[in-house]
Amino acid sequence: MDEYILTYLQDVLDAINEMDSYFVDYPMRYEIFEKDFLRRSAVE
């Protein structure tokens, strides 16, 4: 596989893992998430 593609996929995986870390011990309810500007911005 092309090195560029591997680097791109690694960046995507890193971003997903980082975003996932924002929700450790966070209630998984949309109503709460909807009002949390910081986490919404991070996900966007």
Secondary structure, 3 states (H helix, E strand, C coil): CCHHHHHHHHHHHHHHHHHHHCCCCCCCCHHHHHHCHHHHHHHC
